[in-house]
Amino acid sequence: MAPSGPGCRSWCLCPEVPSATFFTALLSLLVSGPRLFLLQPPLAPSGLTLKSEALRNWQVYRLVTYIFVYENPISLLCGAIIIWRFAGNFERTVGTVRHCFFTVIFAIFSAIIFLSFEAVSSLSKLGEVEDARGFTPVAFAMLGVTTVRSRMRRALVFGMVVPSVLVPWLLLGASWLIPQTSFLSNVCGLSIGLAYGLTYCYSIDLSERVALKLDQTFPFSLMRRISVFKYVSGSSAERRAAQSRKLNPVPGSYPTQSCHPHLSPSHPVSQTQHASGQKLASWPSCTPGHMPTLPPYQPASGLCYVQNHFGPNPTSSSVYPASAVS
């Protein structure tokens, strides 16, 4: 049924947020929000960020928890936008279960490579490396996979049409503007995404059969019941069907379609009539090698009426007067 009422139409115009994307942003807010908005600066370093002491002290949970930590309100806002934009698109492509799986995988592998570079930097005395925090490394990994496996050759970035292979590197340069974000961790995340996209490492992939089984287990079964957010199925066939319905909507599913009556095929879409109600002569048939002559136009009055498919007769509000050309 077509949505009716202004409230329903405004709700339909709201952006559709996938389930895992929303809970990722919510978890980031719950982890970083109290420190940023309830505690007085200067803030003590968070115990969830990624540091070299994480493995030495067996704090392996930091290999994942660092993606939810933000030390600045602006970086928290940028992180929410990045999660909604990149993680949301990735979840719509692979499904909610595989999105959660790849989020953990990309976070762990990016953290391991980051800690390796940090150890090399400390041993060679190249300088201190900023702690890794925020969702940007995982977002760059997702962007790398999407760029490699996408069929698009060009994309629109900052108002410019550029080759799609340059998009991750342009956004990587723009990540310098995000405060308190480790550029090295972003490079590690992008490297992981490009490597995974190019090598197709099926050994660390999650099969569709397993994803469908996990769809029925907790917490994914609970996420599926929340109708406010979109749960993306692990079945590729269901995702293609949903995308097809989105591209080819059912007639009457939009308010603009439901506002006007459907015309039968026998009713002409457009028709030109005189003010007196007489129809114009039919279009002459054309034979090969012969140029037909049109009948002379003799309007009955100074105005003629053009009828479109929104109204059945010249007296309706959808018939607009057009000036006659003498």
N, C-alpha and C positions, 0 to 999 in steps of 0.2 A: 504494500500500500504506500502511496506517496505521502510524504510527511506533510502535515497540515499545521497551520498556526505559526506565528512568528517565533515562538519559543523553540519549536521543533526545528525550524529552519536555521536558527542561530546555533543550535546544538550541532546540526549536521555540518555547519561550516567550521567547527572547531577542528584543529589538526588531530589526526588519529595517532595516538601514542601507543606503541607496542608495550606489552606487559613488562618484559625484562628490562627494557629501556627505562621505564618509569621507576621500577624498583632499584635500578642502579643509581639513578639520580637521587632517589629518596634515601638510599643508604649513604651516599656521599654527604647529603645534608645532615643526616643524623650523626655521622662520625665527626664532621668538621664544624657543623653549625654551633654546637655549644661552646667550643673553644673560641670561635670567632666572634660570637655575639654575646656571650655571657661572661667570659673572662676578660680581665683588664690587661692591656698590653704593658710590657712586652710578654709575649707568650713563650712558654717553655717548648722545646722541640717535642714534637709528637712521638709517641712510642710505637707508631704504626708505619712511619716512613721507612724507605729502603736505605739502609746503611751497610757498610762493610761489616759492622759488628753483628749483623743479623744472623749470619751463618756461624760465626765464631761462638756466639752465645746460644746457638740452636733455636733462634727465633725465626723459624721457617715460615710462620704465618705472615711475616712481613713481605714475603714474595708475592702476596696477593693483596694484602690490606693497604699497601701504599697507593693503590689506584683510587681509594676513597678519601684520601687526606688532602686538604687544601689549607694553606697558611695565610690566605688573603681573601677577603670578600670578592674582589674583582676576579681572582682566579677561580673561585667557586662558581661565579656566574658564567665565566667562560667555559668552565668544565661542564656545567649543565647544558649549555648550548651545544658543545661538542658531543656530549652523550646523546642529546636529542637528534642531532643531525646525522652523525656518522654511525653510532650504535643503532639508532632506529632504522636506518636504511639497511644496515647489515642484518638486523633481525628479520626484517621483511623478506630478505633474500634467502636466508638459510633456515629460518624457523627459530622459535623461542628456545628450545632445548639446545640446539647447536650453538646458538648465540651465547648462552651461558657457558657452554663447554669451551668455546674458543676464547671467551673472555678470560677464563682461568688459564688456559694454555698460553695465550699471548702474554698475559701478565707474568707468568712464571718464566718463560723463555726470555722475555725482555729483561726481567730482573737479573737472570743469570748472566746474560751478556753484559749488562750494565755493571754488575759487581766485578766481572772479569776486567773490564776496562778501568774501573776504579782501582783495582788492585795493581794493574800495570802502571797507572798514573802515579799511585803512591810510591811504588818501588822506584820508578824512574824520576821521581820528584818533579813532575811536570806541573804540579799545582793541585789545589784542592778541588774536588768535584762536588757540585751541589747535589744534595740528596734528591732521589727520585720520588716524586709524588704526583698525584693527579691521574686522570684517566687518559691523558693525551698519548702515552705510549701505546696503549691498547687501541685507541682510535686510529693512530697511524698504521698499526698493523692491519686493522680491518680495511683501511683505505688502500694499503698496498695490495692486499689480496683482491679487492674489488677492481683496482686499476689493471692488474695483470689479466684477470679473467673477463674483463668487460669487452664487449664488441665495439664500444664507442671509440672513435679515433680522435674526436675533439670535444672539448668541454668549455663551459663558460665560467671563468674565474675572475672575480673582481671586475666584471664588465668587459673582459677580453676573452676572445675565443683562442684557446691554446690547445696544443696536442695533449691528449689525456695522460700521456706518460709524464708530462711535466707537472701535472696537478699536485701530486704528493710533495714534490720538491718545493713548489711555490708555497704551499701551506706550511711546509716545514720551516721555511724562512719566516713566514708570518708568525709562527709559534714563539719567536723571540719576544714578541710584544706581550705575551702572557706573563704576568709577574710571578716570580718564584716557581718557575717551571724549568726542569732540567732539560736542556737541549740535547745532552748526550742520551738520556733515556728515550727521547723522541726519535733520535736516529736509530737506536737499538730496536724500537718498536717497528719503525718503517722497514728496517732490514729484515726483521722476522716476517713481516707480511709479504714483502717482495720475494723472499726465499721460499716461503710456503706456496705462494701463488705460482711460482715458476717450476717448482719441483713436484707439486701435487703429492704431498706426503700423506698417502692414504693410511699409513701405519698409525698416525696420530689423529686420524679423522674419526668422526662418529657416524656410523652407518645409519641409513634411514630406518632400518628395522629396529635398531636400538632406540632411536629417537622417538619412534611411535610407541614403544613400550614405556619410555620415560614420560611421555605425554599423559599417561594414565596414573602416574605415581605422584606422591607428594614431593615438593610443593607445586609441581606443574598442574596437577589436577585442581588445586585451589586457585591458581592463577587463571585457569581456563574459565572458572565460574564467575570471575569478576568481569561483568559485562561492560564496565566503564572503559576498560582498556582492551586493546586488540591482542588476543593470543594467536600467534602464528604457528600453525600446525607443522609437525615434523615431516609430513607427507608432501613431496614435491608436486604431486598431482593436485592436492587441495590448494596449494599456493598458486599454481598456475590457473586453476579455476577461479580463485578469488581475484587474481589479477585480470583475468578475462572479464569477469563481471564488473570490475572497476573501469576497464576500458570500454566495454560495451554494456552500458546500464540498461535495465529494463525500462521500456517506455512508460512514462508517468512517474518515474522514481524521483524526478527533480521537480521542485515547485514551479519552475517555468513551464514544464511540460503539463503539469496537472492543472494549470490555470486556464488553459484554452481547450475547447472541445476538439476531439480528433475528427478530421475530415475524411469522408469516404473517398475512395479512389475516383469515383465518378464526378466529385466536385472539383472544379479546376482550382489550381493553386493561385493563379492570378488571372484576372479578367478585366478587360477594359470596356466600359459602358459609357454611353452618352447620358446626359442628364435626362433625356426623354425616355430612357430605358431601352433603346434600340441597340442591338449588338453590332459590332463591326463585322465586316465581311470576313469570311474564312481566308486563311493564308492560301494563296494560289499554289497549285502543284507545280513542281519544277521538273522539267524534262532536260535530259543532257543536251548541252549546246544551246539552250534557250534561256534567256534572262527574263524572268517574269516581271510584269508591271504591276505595281501595287495600286489598289483603288484609291482615288483621290480622297483626302481627308476633309470632310466637311462637318465640323462640329455644329450641333444644333444651337449652342449658346457659346458664350465666351469662356466657359469652364468645362472641363471634362473631369470625370471621376475615375480614379484608379482604385480598384478593389484588390485587397490582398487576402491572405488566408485567415485573417483574424475576424472577418465579418462576412455575412452572406449577401448584404444588399447595400446600395449606395447610401441609405439613410442611417447606417450604423456608424458608430464612432470610429471605426477602423478605416473608413473611406476618406481619402484625403484629396482636396481639390488641387488640380495642377493647372497652371496657366496655359492657355492655348497659344500656340505660336502662329502668328498670321503671316 
